[in-house]
Amino acid sequence: MIKGLAITPPVIGRIAIGKVVEKNGKRLPEKDDAFTITTQVQHKGEWILHPLHNTLLAQQDGGKLRSIPVNLLFNDPDLNLRAEYSLFDRKTGRPLCVGNGEVARRSTQEGYKTIICPGPQNCALGAELGCKPYGRLNVQIEGQEDDLGSFMFRTTGYNSIRTLAARLQYLNAVSGGRARYLPLSLKLRAKSTTQSHRAPVYYVDITTRDGINSQQALRQAREQADQSVESMEALETAAKLGLSNGAFEDAEEEGIDVVEEFFPVQQEDQQSEDMPVLTAMETRRVG
């Protein structure tokens, strides 16, 4: 295994609740009120839709994809969702510093160093360069053909990170450590806050799939888990070793797209997931 290279869960597509659009000659993030499932290929600056997007959209009412049937890759919540305070070089996309509020790994001219992490608000470099929470969730979508592949949802929204982290911990606890086998749904929810001026803010949640009560889901999880205990333990061990093999999870070439969508060069953090999505009429009003 190449040292210094993080071995992450294989990704075959993306799940997003927004996109990057060109405005006045600049590419800026724009949030949406629905999911978009894409491939990992872009055409003319836009991600190409994955076939599963239209398949699932046809099964939902309202013309918007707001629920995705999924399964987890692992039982361990921290393998399914990796979330840290992250700082990127906004010009090159290179990861500079990643921390958890206690300790951080920072890239310096002398190499990687482990330092105290006070969080973005109390870190001079983080406040200057725009450090913020950054989460990556890997899930499998019902109907995908690759048994080990996954779709990645990235977010810098407190609401999504906090909700997903709590749900994954709870789901694994109530299932007796069998969350991998639960039939789940990724759902888009909305709430209003003072910060959003009472306009809806959209965030991502994960729950037991509609039409299946909790007892059915737990029974299904127990039955499937009993058949594959050893293989799941081996898979999680391999995943932990792979993720710990690198200094940072995101490679520099991936960082360019991450920075463009979540860490734009301009301080456009009002475009973050935790701010409201404007309707067409509201967009004209403020534009």
C-alpha positions in Angstrom: 0.0 0.0 0.0 1.4 3.4 -1.0 2.1 5.4 2.2 0.6 8.8 2.5 -2.3 7.9 0.3 -5.7 7.7 2.0 -7.6 4.6 0.7 -11.2 5.8 0.8 -14.5 3.9 0.1 -14.9 3.4 -3.7 -17.1 6.1 -5.2 -19.3 5.5 -8.3 -21.4 8.7 -8.1 -22.3 11.8 -6.2 -25.3 13.0 -4.2 -25.8 16.8 -4.1 -28.3 19.4 -3.0 -27.0 22.1 -5.2 -24.6 22.9 -8.0 -22.0 25.4 -9.2 -23.4 28.0 -11.6 -21.7 30.9 -13.5 -22.8 34.4 -12.4 -21.2 37.5 -13.8 -18.2 35.5 -15.1 -17.6 33.7 -11.8 -18.5 30.1 -10.8 -20.4 30.2 -7.5 -22.3 27.5 -5.5 -26.0 27.6 -5.6 -28.2 25.5 -3.3 -31.3 23.6 -4.3 -34.4 22.2 -2.6 -34.0 18.6 -4.0 -31.3 15.9 -4.4 -29.4 15.4 -7.6 -27.6 12.1 -8.2 -24.8 12.4 -10.7 -21.9 10.4 -12.1 -18.3 11.5 -11.5 -18.1 12.9 -15.1 -18.6 16.5 -16.0 -19.7 17.9 -19.4 -19.4 21.6 -20.1 -18.8 22.3 -16.4 -21.9 20.4 -15.1 -22.0 16.9 -13.6 -23.8 14.3 -15.7 -26.9 12.8 -14.2 -26.6 9.2 -13.0 -29.3 6.9 -14.5 -30.6 6.2 -10.9 -31.6 9.9 -10.6 -34.4 9.7 -13.2 -35.4 6.2 -12.1 -36.0 7.3 -8.5 -37.5 10.7 -9.6 -40.2 8.8 -11.6 -41.2 7.0 -8.4 -41.8 10.2 -6.4 -44.6 12.8 -6.4 -44.0 16.5 -7.0 -41.3 16.3 -9.6 -38.5 16.7 -7.0 -36.2 14.1 -5.6 -36.3 14.5 -1.8 -35.9 10.9 -0.7 -33.4 8.3 -1.7 -33.5 4.6 -0.6 -30.1 3.8 0.7 -28.0 1.3 2.8 -24.9 2.0 4.7 -21.5 0.6 3.9 -20.5 -0.1 7.5 -21.9 -0.5 11.0 -19.4 2.0 12.4 -20.9 5.5 12.2 -17.5 7.1 12.0 -16.7 5.1 8.8 -19.9 6.0 7.1 -19.6 9.8 8.0 -16.3 11.4 8.3 -16.6 15.0 9.5 -13.9 17.4 10.7 -13.0 21.1 10.6 -11.2 21.5 7.3 -9.1 24.2 5.7 -8.1 24.1 2.0 -5.9 26.2 -0.2 -8.7 27.9 -2.1 -6.4 28.4 -5.2 -5.0 24.9 -5.6 -7.5 22.8 -3.7 -4.8 21.3 -1.5 -5.8 20.3 2.0 -3.9 22.4 4.6 -5.3 21.5 8.0 -7.9 19.0 9.4 -8.9 19.0 13.0 -11.6 17.7 15.4 -11.8 20.6 17.9 -9.0 19.0 20.0 -6.1 18.1 17.7 -5.4 18.9 14.1 -3.0 17.7 11.4 -1.5 20.7 9.5 0.6 20.8 6.4 3.7 23.0 6.8 6.9 23.6 5.0 8.6 21.2 7.4 6.0 18.5 6.7 2.8 17.4 8.6 2.5 18.5 12.2 0.1 17.6 14.9 -1.2 20.7 16.7 -3.9 21.8 19.1 -7.2 22.5 17.3 -9.4 25.2 19.0 -12.0 25.2 16.2 -12.4 27.7 13.4 -13.7 30.6 15.5 -10.7 30.5 17.8 -8.0 29.8 15.2 -6.3 32.7 13.6 -5.4 30.8 10.4 -8.8 29.2 10.2 -10.6 32.5 10.6 -8.4 34.1 8.0 -8.6 31.4 5.4 -12.1 30.0 6.0 -11.9 26.8 7.9 -15.3 25.2 8.5 -17.0 21.8 9.2 -16.7 19.4 6.2 -18.5 16.1 6.1 -18.5 13.2 3.7 -21.2 10.5 3.8 -20.9 7.3 1.8 -24.1 5.3 1.1 -25.2 2.7 -1.4 -28.4 3.5 -3.4 -31.0 0.8 -3.9 -30.7 -0.5 -7.4 -27.0 0.2 -8.0 -25.0 -2.6 -9.6 -21.7 -2.3 -7.8 -21.7 -4.3 -4.5 -18.8 -2.4 -3.0 -19.2 1.0 -4.6 -20.9 4.0 -3.0 -22.3 7.4 -3.7 -20.8 10.3 -1.7 -22.7 13.2 -0.2 -20.5 16.2 0.8 -21.6 19.0 3.0 -20.3 21.9 5.1 -23.7 22.5 6.7 -23.9 22.2 10.5 -27.5 21.0 10.3 -26.7 18.1 8.0 -23.5 17.1 9.8 -25.1 17.2 13.2 -28.3 15.4 12.2 -26.5 12.6 10.2 -23.9 12.1 13.0 -26.7 11.7 15.6 -28.8 9.4 13.4 -26.0 7.1 12.6 -25.0 6.7 16.2 -28.6 6.0 17.2 -29.3 3.6 14.3 -26.3 1.6 15.1 -27.2 1.5 18.8 -30.8 0.4 18.4 -29.9 -2.2 15.9 -27.3 -3.7 18.2 -24.4 -2.8 15.9 -26.1 -3.9 12.7 -26.8 -0.5 11.0 -25.3 -1.7 7.8 -28.3 -4.0 7.2 -31.1 -1.5 8.0 -33.3 -0.4 5.1 -32.8 3.4 5.2 -33.7 6.5 3.3 -31.7 9.7 2.8 -34.2 12.5 3.2 -34.2 16.3 2.5 -35.8 18.2 5.3 -36.5 21.9 5.8 -36.6 24.2 8.8 -36.7 28.0 9.4 -34.4 30.0 11.7 -33.9 33.6 12.7 -30.6 33.5 10.7 -32.5 32.4 7.6 -35.1 35.2 8.1 -37.7 32.5 8.5 -37.1 31.2 5.0 -36.7 27.4 4.7 -33.2 26.0 5.2 -32.7 22.5 3.7 -30.6 19.8 5.3 -30.1 16.0 5.0 -31.4 13.4 7.4 -31.3 9.5 7.3 -34.2 7.4 8.6 -35.8 4.0 8.4 -37.3 3.6 4.9 -41.0 4.6 4.4 -43.4 1.7 4.5 -41.2 -0.4 6.9 -41.7 -0.1 10.6 -38.8 -0.2 13.1 -39.5 -3.7 14.2 -39.5 -5.0 10.6 -36.3 -3.1 9.9 -34.5 -4.5 13.0 -35.6 -8.1 12.3 -34.3 -7.8 8.7 -31.0 -6.4 10.0 -30.6 -9.2 12.5 -31.3 -11.9 9.9 -28.8 -10.4 7.4 -26.1 -9.6 9.9 -26.1 -13.2 11.3 -25.0 -14.4 7.9 -22.0 -12.1 7.5 -20.5 -11.2 10.9 -16.9 -12.1 10.0 -16.9 -10.5 6.5 -18.3 -7.2 8.0 -15.6 -7.1 10.7 -12.9 -7.7 8.1 -14.4 -5.0 5.8 -14.4 -2.4 8.6 -10.8 -3.3 9.6 -9.7 -2.8 6.0 -11.6 0.5 5.8 -10.0 1.9 9.0 -6.5 0.9 7.8 -7.1 2.6 4.4 -8.4 5.8 5.8 -5.5 6.1 8.3 -2.9 5.5 5.6 -3.0 9.2 4.4 -2.5 12.5 6.0 -5.7 13.9 4.5 -8.7 12.1 3.0 -9.2 14.4 0.0 -6.6 14.4 -2.8 -5.5 17.7 -4.3 -7.2 16.9 -7.7 -10.5 16.3 -5.9 -9.9 19.4 -3.7 -10.4 21.7 -6.7 -14.0 20.7 -7.1 -14.6 20.7 -3.3 -13.2 24.2 -2.9 -15.3 25.5 -5.8 -18.6 24.1 -4.3 -18.0 24.4 -0.6 -15.0 26.7 0.0 -15.2 29.4 -2.8 -12.4 31.9 -3.0 -14.8 34.8 -2.3 -16.2 34.7 1.2 -19.6 33.5 -0.2 -20.4 31.5 2.9 -24.0 32.9 2.8 -24.3 30.3 0.0 -23.7 27.5 2.5 -26.2 24.7 3.1 -27.4 26.4 6.3 -28.8 29.4 4.5 -32.1 29.5 2.7 -32.7 28.5 -0.9 -34.2 31.5 -2.8 -37.2 31.1 -5.1 -37.0 32.5 -8.6 -39.0 35.6 -7.5 -36.8 36.1 -4.5 -33.6 35.8 -6.7 -34.9 38.5 -9.0 -35.7 40.7 -6.0 -32.2 40.5 -4.5 -30.4 40.4 -7.8 
